[in-house]
Amino acid sequence: MLQNRGTNSALSPLTIRKWRIFKQNRRAWWSLVLLAVIVLLSLLAELLANDRPLIVKYRDQWYFPLVQNYRDIDFGGDFPTPADFADPYLRRNIEQHGWMLMPSVPFSFNTVDMEMDQPTPAAPSRRHWLGTDDEGRDIFARILYGLRLSLFFAFVLTLISSAIGITVGAIQGYFGGKLDILMQRFIEIWDSLPQLFILIIVSSIFLPSFGTLLLILLFFSWTSLTGMVRAEFMRTRNFEFVKAARVLGVSNRQIIWRHILPNALVAAVTFIPFLISEAIVSLTALDFLGLGLSHEYPSLGDLVRQGKDNLQAPWIGISIFVVLSLLLTLLIFIGEGVRDALDTRKNRR
């Protein structure tokens, strides 16, 4: 009883009703569960796919290569270079004087398998579950690390661009007048800039990295929610409770933050999953065209390009197609569930 009272006091009845409506949409609910599993697996990528052991016990001493770098001489080698645990001599020394625990997939996203007995790209096998690419790198490991990179990139881009777009739309819609006209003309000119040409120019001058690519896409994605928030503020600013707040002397900042913004966020939050999907597609497309991240990053777009260049190895194209289709489909289903949960007509029922 106490636990239920604490839960009810922490969450409002309206929030509980929205959550129940979302769970009633079984497609959206299971999509959220499956996406959470994918995110969790991608966060544990180092524990699932890595060319370093998880734990090494050598001469009664414990080593943890995932959190600390060790040298070759630490395990009976001859050189003070970083330890290569794929070296047969080093492995034999460890097995003679202890043991080591390798991940389920003993390859990282950039590990080239030098012990293959067939030409690359290699077909799926017990050693490589989804095969290898044309450079001998494990596809499963690259997908696992690439999912984490793409999801993190999409979440950060969506969070920052949404914050900027909501702020600009709120200022436009609340104050209106000449400020709204000037900002609206600026946004129209800004949206008309050729994004692809600018990316080509920037990639020819600088080597694209995670930060530079995030900044470039942020320049063109912050306007996604501006028009929606602006329209919601223009509609709500003339309501009676807003006029009453002005009469009582409430500041504009408090009116925007406390009274109008919660109503505007209802419509904006509905589009968040779709914006995440758009960010993933943008990053994948840029990597596919060679305008995105460099080869030192695990990229889903690079796998798409390799699937196109290696039609004789259909497992590359099929694997990345299934992964991208599943990921984008889950996000779309979640967005539909959020839209239904925030629908005022269903909440009234």
C-alpha positions, 0 to 999 in steps of 0.5 A, a space after each residue: 500500500 505504501 509503495 502504491 501511494 508513493 508511486 501515485 504521488 510521484 506521477 500525476 494521474 494524467 501521466 499514468 494514463 498516458 503511459 497506460 495508453 502507450 503500453 496498450 499499443 503493443 507494437 510500440 511497447 515491444 518496439 521500445 523493449 527491443 530498442 532498449 535491448 539493442 541500446 544495452 548490447 551496443 553499450 556493452 560492445 567491448 564486453 561482447 566483441 573485442 580483440 582484448 581479453 576480459 580478464 587475464 591471470 598470468 603468474 598469479 597476477 590479475 590483469 584487465 586489458 579492457 581498462 588498462 594497456 599492457 606491454 608485450 614484456 608483461 606476458 613473457 614477450 621480448 619487446 616493450 610494445 603494446 601486447 597483441 593478444 592475437 600473437 600465438 607466442 603471447 597466447 602460449 605464454 599466458 596459457 602455460 602460466 595462467 589463463 585468459 577469458 576472451 569475449 564471445 566475439 574475439 574481434 573489435 570493429 577495426 580488427 583484421 583477421 590475419 588467420 583466415 583460410 579463405 579470401 575476403 570478404 569471407 562468408 559467415 562461419 562459426 568464427 565470423 557470425 555474419 562474415 567479414 568485409 573486404 578488409 577482413 574485419 568482422 561484420 558483427 563487431 562493426 555493426 555492434 560498434 556502429 549501432 552505438 555510434 549512430 544512436 549516440 550521434 542521433 541522440 545528441 544531435 536531436 537533443 541539441 537541435 530540438 533545444 535550439 529549435 524549441 527556444 527559437 520557436 518559442 521566442 517567435 510565437 510569443 513575442 510575434 510582430 517584427 521579431 517574428 517576421 525577421 526571424 521567419 525570413 532568416 529561417 527561410 533563407 537558412 533552410 534554402 542553403 545547399 546542405 550537400 554542397 556545404 558538406 562537400 566543401 567542408 570535407 575537402 578542407 577538414 577531415 570530418 570527425 564526430 564533432 565537426 560532423 555533428 556541428 555541421 548537421 546541427 546547423 541545418 537540423 535545428 529548424 525542424 521543430 521551430 515552425 511547430 512550436 511557433 504555431 503552438 505559442 501563437 495559438 496559446 498566447 491569447 488564451 485566458 490563463 495567459 492573459 490572467 498571468 500577464 495581469 497578475 504581473 508574471 514575467 514573460 520568462 515565467 509565462 513561456 516556461 511554466 504556462 505555454 511551453 508544457 503545452 507546446 512540448 506535447 506536439 514537439 515530443 511526438 516528433 522526437 523519434 522521427 528526428 532520431 531516425 532522420 539523424 541516423 539516416 543522415 549519418 549513414 548517407 554521408 558515410 556512404 557517400 564518403 563525406 562522413 566519418 573517417 575509416 577509424 570510426 565504426 560506420 554503418 554507412 561504410 558497410 552499406 558502401 561495402 555491400 554495394 561494392 561487393 555484390 558477390 558477398 550478399 551477406 554484407 548488404 543483407 546484414 546492414 539492410 536488416 539492421 537499419 530497417 529494424 532500427 528505423 522501424 522500431 523508432 517509427 513504431 515508438 513515435 506512433 505510440 508516443 503520438 497516441 499517448 499524447 492524443 488528448 481525445 484518447 486521454 479523455 476516454 
